Amino acid sequence: MFERALAVPGGDRWPFERARIQLAFGERLRRMKATTDARAHLTVALDTFQRLGATPWAARAGAELRATGLTIGHLDSTGPASLTPQQREIATLAAAGLTNKQIGERLFLSPRTVATHLHQVFPKLGVTTRAALRDALADLPPEHP
């Protein structure tokens, strides 16, 4: 099914749709434990999404690529889409006014672990204070299942 969709003549005229097919195919292959083939499709999808500026899609492709065991150093190192789910949750709670201790109690983490996550989140979102977190988080793409 995916092979036929990717083999359609002139399919390269629609790079976004083609990248979505590559992503879906890569996701399927990864789940079938065909890691090498999955990496090939996911890499193409990631490159296309990054070139098109489709940040949420690039983040999704990057997450799938990382799930194959590949380390991606340059992938979405900044911006809201670069946050891990745990960083997103911690940032959201911090933006709501909770202290590190309160966040830690809620998520079963130590306050130092929370502080470390926030230390990683601030540069990704381009903020320097908790007060600026709320505005930065307003630009977050919705989470996909």
N, C-alpha and C positions, 0 to 999 in steps of 0.2 A: 504494500500500500504506500509506504513512504518512498520507496525507491521509484515507483511510478510517478509520484507527485514531483520528485526532484528531477526526473528525467523529461518532464514536459518541455518541449522546444520553446525557447524564448522566455523561460522562467526567470532568467536573470534580470529581466526588465522590472521585476517586482521584488527587490532585495529584501524588504521587510517580511513579506509573506514567505519567501523562500527561507529566510533565517528562522521564522517560526516553525516551519516544517523541519528544518535541521535540528532545532531545539527539541521538538517533540520526538523526533527519531532518536536523538541522542539520549533523551530521558528514558525512552523505551529500551534502548540497547543497554544502558547502564543497569537498569533493573533486571535485565536478562543476563547480567554478568558478562556482557561483551564489552569490556572496558576499553580496549584499544579502538574499536570501531566507534564507540560512544564518544571518546575524546576527539576523534577526527571531526565528527558532526558538531559537537558542542563548541569546538574551537572556531569553526567557520561561523557558527551562529553568533558567538560572542564577538568576534571581530566585526561582523556586519552590524550588530546592534550598537557597538561602540562607535563605529564609523557614522551611523545614522543618528547618534545621540539619543538612542532609546534606552535611557539609563535603567529603568526598572527591568526591562527585558534583558539587558546586559548583566544586571545583578543576578537574575534568575539563571541565565546561562552559566555565569561564573560559579554560582553555588553548585550547580550540577557538575560542572567541570571539577571543582574542588572535591565533590563527593566521589569522583573517580580516583582520588588520591593524588591528583596533580596540584602542585603548589603554584598559585598565580600571584606573583608579587605586585604587578601593576594594576590589578583589577580594582576599579572603583575605590581607590584609596581615600577618596574624599566624597562628601555629599551624603545626603540622607539615605540613598540606596546602599551605601557601603556599610551601614550598621547591621550587626548581627541581630537576631531576634532578641537575645538577652540584652544587648546594648540598647536596643530600641525601647524595651520595657523599662530598663533602669532610667534612661533619659526621660521617658514619659513621666515616671514617678517623681523624678527630681524636678521636672518642670512644674509638676503639680504642687511642689512645696515640701515634699517629704525629705527628711534628713537621711544621711547615709545609713544611720542606725535603723531608722524606720523602714527604709527600702530593704536593708539586709534582713530584718526580721520577717518582712513580707515574702521575700524570695529565698529565704534560708541561705543567705550569704553573710560573710563577715563584712563589717563596715569598710575594712581595708580593700576587700575585693570590689565592693561597690565603687569606692574611690578610684581604683585602678580602671574600672570600666569607664567611669566618667572622664578620667584623664585621657582615655583613648577616644571617647566620643567627641569631646570639645573640638579637637583639630579637624575631625571628619566633618563636623557641621560648621566649622569656621566661627565658633563662638569662644568667648573667654570667661563667661559667667553663667551661673544657673538662670539668671533672669533672662538671658538671651536664648535659652533652650526652647522656651515655648514658641517663640517666633520661628526658630529654625525647624522645629518639629511640625509646624503647620504645613511645610512643604513635603512631608513624608508621603511616599506613594502608599496606597492601601496594601496591606499584607495579602499575599496570595496563599491559598491552602497548601 
